[in-house]
């Protein structure tokens, strides 16, 4: 059993991540998350700021809360919402497993751009596009080295 950095096994992270992706798939809910980044906010303030009716806002907040991304609490007559960092930890953990894919692409782009700066543009001809063919050629060279 593979254990994540949060102490959960990878299967637990994968099962919880579906609710997070589903919650964040809606653009209004992503705007809510953005609005909550700076501070705790009341439901009414969120609804007003984002131009969403209060009943619809409550439904969006319920989805975000069920996904573990926000929490709500009462303060006298006010209902306050705030982000829950632990809800984003599973998302971070899941994305980190794929970091090598996009980090490698960025490294390849950096190498390609560095090569453009050092080559004589007139003698080089058109530059090849980095892509699968370039990666396959690099892999083949590594295998033969």
Secondary structure by P-SEA (a helix, b strand, c coil): cccccccccaaaaaaaaaaaaaaaccaaaaaaaaaaccccccaaaaaaaacccaaaaaaaaaaaaaaccbbbbbcccbbbbbbccccaaaaaaaaaaaaaaaaaaaaaaaaaaaaaaacccccccccccccaaaaaaaaaaaaac
